[in-house]
Amino acid sequence: MAMTTAFTVNPVLGTSPAAPAEAAAYFRASLAFHADVSDVAAALAADGDPGFVVLDSRSTASWDQGHIPGAIHLPTALIPEQAERLLDRSVPVVTYCWGPGCNGATRAALALAELGYQVKEMLGGFEYWAREGFAFETWEGGERRAADPLTAPADAEDCGC
């Protein structure tokens, strides 16, 4: 009886990591396109102008259910006809939608970029804004939930990353 040995490829290293210079270029580019919830919250909470506006690209019903305080409400479908009236082209825009399972913020960012706006997408969307314990507004008023310990540190101001 012949013995065969099954060869298994490590799923992480089955494709070799990129060369360090290529990886640096990729991750540098990623930071030009994305901001995370904690960084957006910190910039909005700091004294002075954060240098950007936050845009909620969801429906009115979703907006009423909860949104980031001070955000501009502009559903993606309305961007071509209303962006110029609501946004200043000289001010970068940070888009968000529901969360990581939704590409609405990506579609909104694309629509804005095609109109000539500087734009970043907020990773995590409204879901992670609420899950990390940041205050939000609803049609009934302000609200805040306890931070989910799987998304934010339970005993610190920030995650340290």
Number of C-alpha atoms within 10 A of each C-alpha: 3 4 5 6 6 6 6 7 9 8 7 8 8 9 9 7 10 10 8 9 8 11 12 12 10 12 10 11 11 12 12 11 16 16 17 17 22 21 12 18 16 13 15 18 11 9 8 8 10 13 11 18 19 22 27 26 27 23 15 13 9 15 23 14 13 22 29 23 14 12 17 18 17 21 20 25 14 12 19 13 8 13 18 13 8 11 18 13 15 11 13 16 24 25 31 33 30 22 17 16 10 13 15 22 28 22 18 29 27 18 19 23 14 11 14 11 20 17 26 27 28 29 24 23 25 25 18 22 28 22 18 25 19 19 17 19 18 15 11 9 9 13 14 14 13 13 18 14 12 9 13 18 14 15 9 8 10 13 11 6 3
